[in-house]
Structure formats: structure tokens, C-alpha cells
């Protein structure tokens, strides 16, 4: 509450921990978390797909849980931890999921990718070795119009294996297909 | 050997001059170091890290937000627009409509679609009536709601099957048929049917689909004096430039369009939208940059669709599988304006299978709904839905394997083009190698052996395909700069719409210049700074741009070897490039690092120019395909589970194994959408409005709907005639046979043929119940 004392006129002010960084942000109180992230914090990696809660494109992690930022009122997020795609890499070193999405062609136009990455990250934090069906269930709320999802599952599986310490490489059939 | 240029090339219906012939002789590659290997996208880091800036991520200082008031009725006259309240609202900077004194607002917005920017007679739900620019999106939308419009609501027609009835409301005063019925005929159809042992006839329908790319349509427009810059989510920056310059009366040179990243288009982002021109007008009037991003609902209404298609097909076949006649009557919904309602809707009937007697007719019909636009293989998936289900039925009627029937009728020449030979026809290999890899015969035998009497029934189905485009062609110009440290800058106008265009082009340049593709910097998709390219669509980007890139690289290579020849005292013709070195072919010990070439260090860079040469005269260049799938149908619920898909594609040379597979799996998935879930629903009886203009009600395939088992089998035929890299298009072919293959598999499983997309559980359960009643 203390943080709201000196808020600019007509604006709300909240504290967030954005990608590990404590942040104060003032914004028009009707804004969604998606709008605050993109317009007030300059974090445009979180994409706007429908603003209707249908496509999962705007997914971010709120206290570690996947949330559709287009449906979350920013005011309701005071004091919470927000993780966006920009927070996944450590410096220029990509998160294993980002690596595998890149290497396997799981990102085509790339617009839905940040949402998928964050849902997958939350999944792997809860369940480090998910089955294919568990991956499909977890990702079923995110739409992709380019890839056909298969490369996305494979990327999640490969990242899961690497995060478990395996020296896993992409399967031959993932890169070349089965003949 | 290249033939003299003879054919003409068109961009948006306008003839364009050919670019000059490539200057160097270009033999096909025999061995490659980069081309054909799987390679992650060169811009993958940007795409997965959130650092790629899409047009919708463009935020400029002092930028305003635009919003468009759209007609809520399918058919109405706008008698007046009162913007006075809206103009007084906080944050509102500009309001425009057809009643604003600005001649640009009432001029035709395109040479192709004869409508004004703001309409006084609205012919579809979602037509533009007025627009606002305000300080925030919320203020803009509040102002849109405050605009008072006096509509005279007119009767509407939303179903093209009723639009030609004499008492149907007229979308245009001249009538609802867009143009005279287009007919095609070869041979004698009546004679063909007389010769047939079996004649079948069926009516098919494919429902209207919406592209729904993940990134919304939109742009940011900014004026600097009389120069306009637009960041647009587009498949072709030069198309947007031409559309804007034409509508605004500006020289092309004063319109810069930038589109580095974009979140999908599938044909709906080939042209300048009205929203682009509106954004530019708002920005001009407000003297501030304006961002105008459509809402998801607007993109369902107003930026195109794959039109609903009605197809009646009658086919004759002899007992030995010879097709004797095909008669095809198609119609499609153009929408409220002249658009490709029946574009290429008969092409497969005319061209895919050998048949001497063919008659087709196509009728393009106005309805009060959003105009059609090309969508991934315009006309083809619908035509395949009819033709390849018919082939399946014919095969059953004569007791022949469906693959065998198609093999019996593989064409060697393009019948639709008066018998021009194809440079390569991989259909036979697609069918044979695809069937073998799928274990087609074995699976059918196993299903027959095990019986299919349980309520969960398995079935397999397949379909063939070709794409009328996919050849590519001029014009295209590419510039490559080689710096004195051996690194390379590639400059091309083409957009990378997510297919991996930049990556493939870097691989082509790397192949010729023997540099790591990662050392290549790419400038692309910017009319201000990059060379002319046609839009990325029609599965022509690789066959159009790759030869131009190769020619530019060869131009650089020739100049570089000339420089080295002087310094090394060896004939240039005896030199080649390897791993950053100039090497003598005869004596590999004679080599010099590119960085050690004194003359290059003095010059600092070498610039090469490459052009796309003409296509071979008198030949057809087309990609071919065959797809196979296995389904499990729950006959109690009508649910269909797609267990596996296999796609065999002849698209010539595989340029990048990874992005090739991406195209195929993505194409199959879009085809599954057509087969299983996607359909625009209009409330034709009462309001005429679209009732499923969102992703909740308009269903795309999700992660749960696609088979985990998808296989891509490239049929890599050498095609030295097609172009200098031997590649044909792939993106559209991958979605053409899919839906028909699914329908055939469902029939194989159940004995019930669904002729109307999509195969929803309700539709299939009803058909199964009807079939049981009939038994």
C-alpha cells in the first residue's frame, strides 16, 4: 500500500517483481497486465493475440503460474512476481526451452512462441519429466497456426531431458523425418 | 540452357517487366555443404527470446492509436455520420468518415476492389464507416462508440447458394453474379461418359475458412513531411507500398514500408488493407504517428477468407481405372465485393489426373459477407475435397486400390495448359514411396483381417495433389556485399513470413561463397532499403528468390576470383572458394585467405547483383504431393481421432530439411482444420451476422487435435529446368490433399461419406445414424 502514496494523478501504482527485478509502475487503472507489460514497461515480447482469453499468446507466469495477461487486471497483480519471455534467458544465454524451440524449428513465425515457452517452463518446473500426453494437455490452451505443434512437443521433451542433466541431442528423425 | 523469355509475368494482375538474365552460367549443385541440410532459423534467437520486433510491437514517441467504426449490419446504406460528440471527447485528435471533407476518404481505395475507403453503402458486416485517432486505445474506442450513424438497413443474402434466386436481395444493383460463368472444356464429356463402365456423381461443399494468423492485422504510420513510413504486418512490403501510393496519390519513392517480422498471414496479408490507408490518413491529419491494430473480431470479418465452395462432380471411369470424363460445376462466395470467390477452384479437376474429356464451369457470386482473399492454396483444398473423394468412390466402384487408381492416371503433361510438359512430375513417386512408407497395403490388409465391427473403427485414406503455382519467377533483384573480412551482407526485399526465407537465402549465399550462414547479415522487407521482391505467397518465395540470391553470390564470387587471380598469378577460371580461402582447383596447395587479398582490402567490399531469370518456355513447373492418414472413428459419438499422417511431396530440391518439414507439418495441420473444425457461421435467417467471430467458437486445431505421428517424405527429383536451384514451392501443396485424405479415411472406417466440411461429431453421428436406418 505504501507504494501507492505518491502515485501520479489518475494513475494507479503497484509493485511487481518483473523477471526478478523489483519494479514500481504507474498506469491508468483500467489497464490489463498485458497492456502494462507492453506499453508501460516496454516488454513487447509478450504478444497480443486476441484479448479474449482464447489463444494463450499473451501467457506470462504470475507467481510461477501461467496466466493470460490479457484477462488479468494489472491492479490485481500488486506484489506479485511476473515472468515474461524476456526473463527466461540468463543474459544472452538462452533457457534450454528457448534453445530447443530454436533448434527444432518449434518457432516459425514466432508470434505464439513466448506463450508456449512460458507454459512449458511452468510445466517443467512442476513436472520435470512429463509424458507426451501431459505436454499436450499443458499446451492445449495455446494456439499456433504455423507449426502443427509436433515440433513444440519435441522441443519440450528435449529441453526436459537436458534440464534433467542428460546430454540429449535432437533425434535424427526430428531433423530428417522417418524414412 | 535457358530458353528465351517468352511468357509474361504479373503482379496483382499488372504485367511486370522481367529482370535481366542472370549474368553467370549456373549449373545445378551436385554436392552441397549447406543447402539441403537441416538448419535452425538464422533469426531463431530473436524469435524465441522475445527480442524480435513485430509491427505490432512498434511504439513511437507521441504515437496515437486508431480505431475503426465498422458497419454492424450485413447490408445497409449509411445516410449520415455524426462525429461531433466523438470529436469533443478527451484524447480524441482526429475523426474521419465518408462525410469528412477529404477527397482521399471517398476515392476508390484500390484498383482491384472497387469500393471507397469509407462506405456509404455497406455490403458486409464489418465494412468501414468511420475512424478515430486518440491518445489511448480506450479513448479511441470510446469515441468510435460515440459516433452516431444513420443506417438504412437493407435486406441481405448471406448464402451464395440462394443469392442467384430471382427474389434474392441484390448485393450490387447489377445482380449477384460477379462475372459471366467461366467455362473450360477439352474433349467431349458426353462421349467420355458413354465410354465409361462406371459413372458417379456427387455434390460437395467446403465451408468458408478464416486465416486467423496469430498476429493481428495492423500497422503503424508515420509522416516525415510528405514522406510516409509504415510498419506493417505483411507478406509483401512492396504490395503495401503500391497500395498506399495509389490510394494516397503519392510517388512510390515517398512511401516506405517496413515488415521485418510478422506473425503469420496465410494469404490474408498480401495486400494493403483499408486499415493501412486509414492509419496513414489519420496520421496525416493529426500530424502524429498512428498505430492501428485490428481487433480479433475485425479480422474475422474484414480481412479475407477462404470462400465457401460448392462443387458438383460427375466422373466416368473404365473397369481398368482409365478416367474417361470429368464434369464439374463450381460456385463460390466472393463476398460483398469482387474477389476470388472461385479462384483456381477447378484447377485440380483440369490438371491433376489424366483425363481426355473435361468440362468445368465456375460461378463467382456476391453475398453480404466479407470479401474472399487467397488462403493457402486458393481453390485447391476445396477442389481436392471433391475430386479425391470422388477418386476414392470410383476406386471402390471398380474394385481397385485407391493408390492404384491414381497411379493409373498420373499425368505427364499439364493438361490444363494445353499439354505443356512438366519439368518434373513427382506424383508417381509421391504415391508409390508415400504408400510404401505409410505401409498402406499392409495397414488396409490388417484392418480387413481384424474386421471393423467394434464401435471404434479404424480407417486409412489418401489423396493426391498438385499446386498450380509454385514455380516462382521474375521479377526479383538481390544484392550481396562481401566485406574485406569475408563476411557477407545479403539485401533482398522478400518477407520472411515464418517459413524460413531468410535462413534458406543465407544457405544459398553460403553455398556459393563458402562462408558460414551465421556470418551473413540479412537486410530484408523494407521498400526504403532493400531490392524489389514480390510478396511472399503462392509458394513461390524460394523458387523466386533463391535463384536471384545465387546469381548475386556468383556475381560476387566472379569478381572476387578475378581479384585473386591477379594477385596469385593464376587464371580466375582455375580458382574456387573454400572455407574462407581462394584455392587453386588443380593445385590445392596454392591458396590465399580472402582476408589476405590486398586488392580486396583496398576496395573494402565487393558488390554483386543477382536477378531472377525467366522460367522455361513452354514448360509447366508444379509441385506434387500425396498424403496418407489413419483415423479412429468412435461410431457412438461421431468423434474422429487422427492417428497418423504421412506426406510425400515433390517440391524439387529440399533447401533446408528442417524448414521443409515445418511447412509440411504446418500444412497438414491447417488441412485438418478444414477437414474437422473450421467453418464460418453466418446467421443467414435473421441478422446475417457472423456468429463465431472468435477463436472460442471458430475452432482451430489445438495441440490435442493433431496426430503425434506425422511423417514427411521428400521426393527430391532433380529439376534443372525449373530454375537455377531446382526447387519448387512447398507451403501450399502441404495443405491441399489433407482434408480429402481425412474424409477418405473416415469413409474407409465407417462406410459413410461426409461431403460437407467440417466432419464434426454431430454431422458424422447423424450420417452414421442415417446409414443405420437405411440398412
Boltz contact constraints between the chains, C-beta under 6 A:
constraints:
  - contact:
      token1: [A, 44]
      token2: [B, 57]
      max_distance: 6.0
  - contact:
      token1: [A, 45]
      token2: [B, 50]
      max_distance: 6.0
  - contact:
      token1: [A, 49]
      token2: [B, 214]
      max_distance: 6.0
  - contact:
      token1: [A, 50]
      token2: [B, 296]
      max_distance: 6.0
  - contact:
      token1: [A, 50]
      token2: [B, 695]
      max_distance: 6.0
  - contact:
      token1: [A, 52]
      token2: [B, 694]
      max_distance: 6.0
  - contact:
      token1: [A, 54]
      token2: [B, 695]
      max_distance: 6.0
  - contact:
      token1: [A, 54]
      token2: [B, 696]
      max_distance: 6.0
  - contact:
      token1: [A, 55]
      token2: [B, 695]
      max_distance: 6.0
  - contact:
      token1: [A, 57]
      token2: [B, 214]
      max_distance: 6.0
  - contact:
      token1: [A, 85]
      token2: [B, 50]
      max_distance: 6.0
  - contact:
      token1: [A, 86]
      token2: [B, 50]
      max_distance: 6.0
  - contact:
      token1: [A, 89]
      token2: [B, 49]
      max_distance: 6.0
  - contact:
      token1: [A, 98]
      token2: [B, 48]
      max_distance: 6.0
  - contact:
      token1: [A, 101]
      token2: [B, 48]
      max_distance: 6.0
  - contact:
      token1: [A, 102]
      token2: [B, 40]
      max_distance: 6.0
  - contact:
      token1: [A, 102]
      token2: [B, 44]
      max_distance: 6.0
  - contact:
      token1: [A, 102]
      token2: [B, 48]
      max_distance: 6.0
  - contact:
      token1: [A, 103]
      token2: [B, 40]
      max_distance: 6.0
  - contact:
      token1: [A, 105]
      token2: [B, 658]
      max_distance: 6.0
  - contact:
      token1: [A, 105]
      token2: [B, 662]
      max_distance: 6.0
  - contact:
      token1: [A, 107]
      token2: [B, 47]
      max_distance: 6.0
  - contact:
      token1: [A, 107]
      token2: [B, 48]
      max_distance: 6.0
  - contact:
      token1: [A, 108]
      token2: [B, 498]
      max_distance: 6.0
  - contact:
      token1: [A, 108]
      token2: [B, 662]
      max_distance: 6.0
  - contact:
      token1: [A, 109]
      token2: [B, 263]
      max_distance: 6.0
  - contact:
      token1: [A, 109]
      token2: [B, 264]
      max_distance: 6.0
  - contact:
      token1: [A, 109]
      token2: [B, 498]
      max_distance: 6.0
  - contact:
      token1: [A, 110]
      token2: [B, 47]
      max_distance: 6.0
  - contact:
      token1: [A, 110]
      token2: [B, 52]
      max_distance: 6.0
  - contact:
      token1: [A, 111]
      token2: [B, 214]
      max_distance: 6.0
  - contact:
      token1: [A, 111]
      token2: [B, 215]
      max_distance: 6.0
  - contact:
      token1: [A, 111]
      token2: [B, 263]
      max_distance: 6.0
  - contact:
      token1: [A, 112]
      token2: [B, 214]
      max_distance: 6.0
  - contact:
      token1: [A, 113]
      token2: [B, 48]
      max_distance: 6.0
  - contact:
      token1: [A, 114]
      token2: [B, 50]
      max_distance: 6.0
  - contact:
      token1: [A, 136]
      token2: [B, 703]
      max_distance: 6.0
  - contact:
      token1: [A, 136]
      token2: [B, 704]
      max_distance: 6.0
  - contact:
      token1: [A, 139]
      token2: [B, 703]
      max_distance: 6.0
  - contact:
      token1: [A, 140]
      token2: [B, 702]
      max_distance: 6.0
  - contact:
      token1: [A, 140]
      token2: [B, 703]
      max_distance: 6.0
  - contact:
      token1: [A, 140]
      token2: [B, 704]
      max_distance: 6.0
  - contact:
      token1: [A, 143]
      token2: [B, 700]
      max_distance: 6.0
  - contact:
      token1: [A, 145]
      token2: [B, 213]
      max_distance: 6.0
  - contact:
      token1: [A, 145]
      token2: [B, 214]
      max_distance: 6.0
  - contact:
      token1: [A, 145]
      token2: [B, 264]
      max_distance: 6.0
  - contact:
      token1: [A, 146]
      token2: [B, 264]
      max_distance: 6.0
  - contact:
      token1: [A, 146]
      token2: [B, 498]
      max_distance: 6.0
  - contact:
      token1: [A, 146]
      token2: [B, 666]
      max_distance: 6.0
  - contact:
      token1: [A, 147]
      token2: [B, 666]
      max_distance: 6.0
  - contact:
      token1: [A, 148]
      token2: [B, 665]
      max_distance: 6.0
  - contact:
      token1: [A, 148]
      token2: [B, 666]
      max_distance: 6.0
  - contact:
      token1: [A, 148]
      token2: [B, 669]
      max_distance: 6.0
  - contact:
      token1: [A, 148]
      token2: [B, 706]
      max_distance: 6.0
  - contact:
      token1: [A, 149]
      token2: [B, 703]
      max_distance: 6.0
  - contact:
      token1: [A, 149]
      token2: [B, 706]
      max_distance: 6.0
  - contact:
      token1: [A, 150]
      token2: [B, 665]
      max_distance: 6.0
  - contact:
      token1: [A, 150]
      token2: [B, 710]
      max_distance: 6.0
  - contact:
      token1: [A, 175]
      token2: [B, 38]
      max_distance: 6.0
  - contact:
      token1: [A, 176]
      token2: [B, 657]
      max_distance: 6.0
  - contact:
      token1: [A, 177]
      token2: [B, 661]
      max_distance: 6.0
  - contact:
      token1: [A, 177]
      token2: [B, 711]
      max_distance: 6.0
  - contact:
      token1: [A, 177]
      token2: [B, 712]
      max_distance: 6.0
  - contact:
      token1: [A, 178]
      token2: [B, 711]
      max_distance: 6.0
